[in-house]
C-alpha cells in the first residue's frame, strides 16, 4: 500500500508535466529562416526529392549566369498535406527541370528557399489539374 501512495503522486506529476510540455512535433514559423521581403525564383535540375516529415525537401542543381552550378535546398510542406493535393514521392524524379519561387533563406550565403510555387521548366503545372502552390498555409 505504501508503494501506491508514493508512486501514484509521482506518476500523476510526471503525466502533468508531460501534458504541459510542447509537442515534439511542434511546427515552427518560417519567419526566422526565410525572408518574405526577398522572394526569388530559381530553375534547376532535381537531384533529390526527400518526401518525409516534418517537411518534404527538394534539392536542385542550379546554374547561375556565370555558369557556376550550386546545390539549392527547397523546403516544402508536410508530406501529409502534399499527399492531399496529389503529390507522391515519385512526382519529382531526378533529372527533371523545375522552377521554384518563394522567400529566400535568411542565412548569409545560404542556397535555400521556401517553395511556394513549383512548375515545370516551361511554366506548366507539376500536377495537371492540381495546385502548383504550396498546400500548407504560410508559417
PLY file of the C-alpha trace (Angstrom):
ply
format ascii 1.0
element vertex 139
property float x
property float y
property float z
element edge 138
property int vertex1
property int vertex2
end_header
0.00 0.00 0.00
2.91 2.37 0.70
4.16 1.85 -2.83
0.85 3.02 -4.27
0.84 6.14 -2.08
4.33 7.04 -3.30
4.12 6.04 -6.94
0.67 7.41 -7.72
1.51 11.07 -6.91
4.79 10.81 -8.82
3.04 9.25 -11.79
0.39 11.98 -11.78
3.10 14.65 -11.54
5.01 13.13 -14.43
1.87 12.92 -16.58
1.01 16.53 -15.74
4.46 17.76 -16.74
4.34 15.72 -19.92
0.95 17.19 -20.84
2.26 20.74 -20.35
5.40 20.19 -22.43
5.19 21.39 -26.05
4.69 18.60 -28.54
7.88 17.21 -30.02
6.46 17.73 -33.46
5.61 21.38 -32.85
5.54 23.36 -36.04
8.00 26.20 -36.41
7.37 29.54 -38.07
9.19 30.20 -41.34
9.96 33.85 -40.49
13.23 33.17 -38.69
14.51 31.08 -41.60
13.07 32.71 -44.74
12.73 36.38 -45.71
9.34 37.07 -47.30
10.64 40.51 -48.32
13.22 38.82 -50.57
11.35 36.43 -52.87
13.39 34.64 -55.50
12.81 32.25 -58.37
15.25 29.54 -59.40
15.34 26.98 -62.18
17.25 23.78 -61.69
17.65 20.05 -62.14
16.22 17.79 -59.44
18.98 15.83 -57.68
16.89 14.55 -54.73
13.29 14.72 -53.54
13.00 13.81 -49.86
9.36 13.08 -49.03
9.37 12.70 -45.24
8.36 14.53 -42.06
8.40 17.17 -40.87
8.75 18.79 -44.32
9.45 17.45 -47.78
12.65 18.84 -49.27
13.70 19.27 -52.87
17.36 19.56 -53.88
18.24 21.19 -57.18
21.41 21.84 -59.11
21.06 25.47 -60.21
23.43 27.09 -62.71
23.91 30.84 -62.32
24.63 33.43 -65.01
28.39 32.87 -64.74
27.99 29.13 -65.42
28.65 28.03 -61.83
26.42 25.23 -60.52
25.41 25.03 -56.87
23.01 22.82 -54.95
19.91 24.60 -53.63
17.55 23.25 -50.99
13.82 23.94 -51.21
11.65 23.39 -48.14
8.15 22.19 -48.98
5.05 21.38 -46.97
4.44 18.37 -44.77
4.06 15.14 -46.76
0.57 14.55 -45.35
-0.56 17.90 -46.77
1.23 17.34 -50.07
-0.45 13.94 -50.48
-3.86 15.56 -50.02
-3.35 17.55 -53.21
-1.89 14.66 -55.20
1.84 14.73 -54.52
3.71 11.42 -54.29
7.35 10.56 -53.53
7.99 9.93 -57.25
6.37 13.15 -58.53
9.72 14.96 -58.98
12.19 12.45 -60.45
15.93 13.02 -60.54
16.81 14.88 -63.74
13.53 16.78 -64.02
13.91 20.53 -64.57
11.67 22.69 -62.36
11.12 26.34 -61.49
10.63 27.24 -57.83
9.59 30.60 -56.38
9.36 31.67 -52.77
11.03 33.53 -49.92
14.81 33.17 -49.81
16.78 31.82 -46.87
17.85 34.45 -44.34
21.26 32.93 -43.57
24.02 34.75 -45.41
25.30 32.69 -48.33
22.62 30.00 -47.90
21.30 28.44 -51.06
17.74 27.80 -49.98
14.17 28.94 -50.19
10.69 28.10 -49.01
8.95 26.61 -52.04
5.68 28.45 -52.55
5.23 27.85 -56.27
6.63 24.98 -58.30
6.23 24.49 -62.04
7.86 22.59 -64.85
10.63 24.34 -66.78
8.09 25.64 -69.32
5.85 27.09 -66.59
3.20 24.36 -66.78
1.88 22.88 -63.53
3.66 19.97 -61.87
0.26 18.26 -61.46
-2.30 18.57 -64.24
-5.44 19.93 -62.65
-3.61 20.18 -59.35
-2.19 23.04 -57.41
1.28 24.43 -58.05
1.06 26.39 -54.82
2.39 25.03 -51.56
-0.65 23.40 -49.95
0.17 24.46 -46.40
-0.58 27.97 -45.21
2.25 30.44 -44.75
4.03 29.70 -41.49
0 1
1 2
2 3
3 4
4 5
5 6
6 7
7 8
8 9
9 10
10 11
11 12
12 13
13 14
14 15
15 16
16 17
17 18
18 19
19 20
20 21
21 22
22 23
23 24
24 25
25 26
26 27
27 28
28 29
29 30
30 31
31 32
32 33
33 34
34 35
35 36
36 37
37 38
38 39
39 40
40 41
41 42
42 43
43 44
44 45
45 46
46 47
47 48
48 49
49 50
50 51
51 52
52 53
53 54
54 55
55 56
56 57
57 58
58 59
59 60
60 61
61 62
62 63
63 64
64 65
65 66
66 67
67 68
68 69
69 70
70 71
71 72
72 73
73 74
74 75
75 76
76 77
77 78
78 79
79 80
80 81
81 82
82 83
83 84
84 85
85 86
86 87
87 88
88 89
89 90
90 91
91 92
92 93
93 94
94 95
95 96
96 97
97 98
98 99
99 100
100 101
101 102
102 103
103 104
104 105
105 106
106 107
107 108
108 109
109 110
110 111
111 112
112 113
113 114
114 115
115 116
116 117
117 118
118 119
119 120
120 121
121 122
122 123
123 124
124 125
125 126
126 127
127 128
128 129
129 130
130 131
131 132
132 133
133 134
134 135
135 136
136 137
137 138
